Amino acid sequence: MNGSETHCALRRAADKLQDILLVLLITIVASLVFVQVVLRYIFHAPLMGIEELLLFPTTWLFMIGAVKASSEKTQIVARVLEVFLKTPRSVSTVRAIASFLTCSVLVWLIRWGHDYFKYLLRMEKESPTLYLPTIWYEGLVFVALILMFVYSFVELCEHIDHLRHGTAASLRQEGE
């Protein structure tokens, strides 16, 4: 197995894991909300702490969804400047610059996320009602930023490769 095949296998495994986690998390969120609605409006006996418990899967769902969007390159992008560009090389240049700026911002956010993660470890915060460690959802932000950086860096490398060797056909393969 060469490096490219290993990369593809790791990418498929990561995508599969993300898909499984997203389905599981959306099921948990929907189930918890359903239970709370039934208890509150049918039995008039709301379960205290369920909103707090929802923070965990909801945050995980949001952050893993953001990572998945980075992985699939389906995050919201406004390619307004590309409308005015005539050649595939100029499009590749703009995309490489945008990917570089994305990676730069993510490095900056990772630095802040690392400081916050160290703060979470030091403070050992707990949720107010259920006394669950909040690091399990607040610390995920740091991990998700790292994963988004990895996917954005891969995208930057792909754009640089398109810039060096690419054709219009390689640009269209990205969803154009």
Protein Blocks (a to p, Z undefined) as FASTA:
>chain_A
ZZklmmmmmmmmmmmmmmmmmmmmmmmmmmmmmmmmmmmmmnopacehklmmmmmmmmmm
mmmmmmmmmmnopaccdffklmmpmbfklmmmmmmmmmmmmmmmmmmmmmmmmmmmmmmm
mnopacfklopafklmmmmmmmmmmmmmmmmmmmmmmmmmmmmmmcfklmmmnoZZ
